[in-house]
Amino acid sequence: MELITPGLGLVVWMTLVFLVLLLVLGKFGWPVVSKMIDERETLIQNSLDEAQKAREEMENLKFNNDILLKKAMEERDEILKEARLLGETIKQEAHLKAQEEAQRIVASARDSINYEKLQALTELKNQVAQFSIDIASKVLEQELKENEFDKKIIEKRVSEFNFN
């Protein structure tokens, strides 16, 4: 059992070596390891902060993108609404112009018809008057052949009368 149980001198030396090792490591090794751990912790914290900032920026960009998209859709709807209104206005104006043009054409046709009607009536009156004069002259000529004196008086009166 002696091999398994260490001797008192060995325990003292091991304790002394362990304490010296702790002292050396505490003096020279621990600050370097502590510094490396602190640097690693700072690096990790900076990376986490940057990731958080990037996440917040992405959320802001997404929010701004949603706002811009909403504005663009509203503008599109407004433009379409204005285009529809403009189309309706143009359509109504064209309809009114067409109605006015049709009324003008109808009025012009009525005026033309009335003018032609008046010309036809005037011509008809002239023809009726001419026929009446021809008939009257033939009747008078027939009667005047019988009475030569009346014929001279009528010719004299007709020549004095001005037909304008």
C-alpha positions in Angstrom: 0.0 0.0 0.0 2.9 2.1 0.3 3.0 2.7 -3.4 -0.4 4.2 -3.4 0.0 6.5 -0.4 2.4 9.3 -1.0 5.0 10.3 1.5 4.9 13.4 3.6 7.9 14.9 1.8 6.4 14.3 -1.6 3.1 16.0 -0.5 5.1 19.0 0.8 7.1 19.2 -2.4 4.0 18.8 -4.6 2.2 21.5 -2.6 5.2 23.8 -2.8 5.6 23.2 -6.6 1.8 23.7 -7.0 1.9 27.0 -5.1 4.9 28.2 -7.1 3.2 27.2 -10.3 0.0 29.1 -9.2 2.1 32.1 -8.3 3.9 32.1 -11.7 0.7 31.5 -13.6 -1.1 34.2 -11.5 1.7 36.6 -12.2 2.4 36.0 -15.9 -0.3 33.6 -17.3 -3.5 34.8 -15.7 -3.3 38.5 -17.0 -2.7 37.3 -20.6 -5.6 34.8 -20.4 -7.8 37.3 -18.7 -6.9 39.9 -21.3 -7.7 37.5 -24.1 -11.0 36.5 -22.5 -11.9 40.2 -22.1 -11.0 40.9 -25.7 -13.1 38.0 -26.8 -16.0 39.1 -24.7 -15.7 42.7 -26.1 -15.5 41.3 -29.7 -18.6 39.1 -29.1 -20.5 42.0 -27.5 -19.6 44.4 -30.4 -20.7 41.7 -32.9 -24.0 41.3 -31.0 -24.5 45.1 -30.9 -23.8 45.4 -34.6 -26.2 42.6 -35.3 -28.9 44.3 -33.2 -28.2 47.6 -35.1 -28.4 45.8 -38.4 -31.7 44.1 -37.3 -33.1 47.5 -36.3 -32.0 49.1 -39.6 -33.6 46.2 -41.5 -36.9 46.8 -39.5 -36.7 50.5 -40.2 -36.0 49.9 -43.9 -38.9 47.4 -44.1 -41.2 49.9 -42.4 -40.1 52.7 -44.7 -40.5 50.4 -47.7 -44.0 49.5 -46.5 -44.8 53.2 -46.2 -43.3 54.0 -49.6 -45.3 51.1 -51.2 -48.5 52.3 -49.5 -47.9 55.9 -50.8 -47.1 54.6 -54.3 -50.3 52.5 -54.3 -52.3 55.6 -53.1 -50.7 57.7 -55.8 -51.5 55.0 -58.4 -55.1 54.9 -57.2 -55.4 58.7 -57.4 -53.9 58.8 -60.9 -56.3 56.1 -62.0 -59.2 58.0 -60.5 -58.2 61.2 -62.2 -57.8 59.4 -65.5 -61.3 57.9 -65.1 -62.7 61.4 -64.3 -60.8 62.9 -67.2 -62.1 60.2 -69.5 -65.7 60.7 -68.4 -65.3 64.5 -68.8 -63.9 64.1 -72.3 -66.7 61.6 -73.1 -69.4 64.0 -71.9 -67.8 67.0 -73.7 -67.7 64.9 -76.9 -71.3 63.9 -76.4 -72.4 67.5 -75.9 -70.4 68.7 -78.9 -72.0 65.9 -81.0 -75.5 66.9 -79.8 -74.8 70.6 -80.5 -73.4 69.7 -84.0 -76.5 67.5 -84.6 -78.8 70.4 -83.5 -76.9 72.8 -85.7 -77.2 70.5 -88.7 -80.9 70.0 -88.1 -81.4 73.7 -87.8 -79.4 74.3 -90.9 -81.5 71.6 -92.7 -84.7 73.3 -91.5 -83.5 76.7 -92.7 -82.6 75.2 -96.0 -85.9 73.4 -96.3 -87.8 76.6 -95.4 -85.8 78.6 -97.9 -86.4 76.0 -100.6 -90.1 75.9 -99.6 -90.3 79.7 -99.9 -88.6 79.6 -103.3 -91.0 76.9 -104.5 -94.0 78.9 -103.2 -92.7 82.1 -104.9 -92.1 80.2 -108.1 -95.5 78.6 -107.9 -97.2 82.0 -107.2 -95.3 83.4 -110.2 -96.4 80.6 -112.4 -100.0 80.8 -111.1 -99.9 84.6 -111.8 -98.4 84.0 -115.2 -101.1 81.4 -116.0 -103.8 83.7 -114.7 -102.4 86.5 -116.8 -102.2 84.2 -119.9 -105.8 83.0 -119.3 -107.1 86.5 -118.6 -105.3 87.8 -121.7 -106.8 85.1 -123.9 -110.2 85.7 -122.4 -109.9 89.4 -122.9 -108.4 89.0 -126.4 -111.4 86.9 -127.3 -113.8 89.5 -125.9 -111.8 92.4 -127.3 -111.9 91.0 -130.8 -115.5 91.7 -130.6 -115.0 95.2 -129.2 -112.0 97.0 -130.7 -112.4 100.1 -128.6 -112.1 98.3 -125.3 -108.9 96.7 -126.6 -107.2 100.0 -127.2 -108.1 101.3 -123.7 -106.7 98.2 -122.1 -103.5 98.2 -124.0 -103.0 101.9 -123.1 -103.6 101.1 -119.4 -101.3 98.0 -119.5 -98.5 100.0 -121.1 -98.8 102.7 -118.4 -98.7 100.0 -115.6 -95.1 99.1 -114.4 -94.5 95.4 -113.6 -91.7 95.2 -111.1 
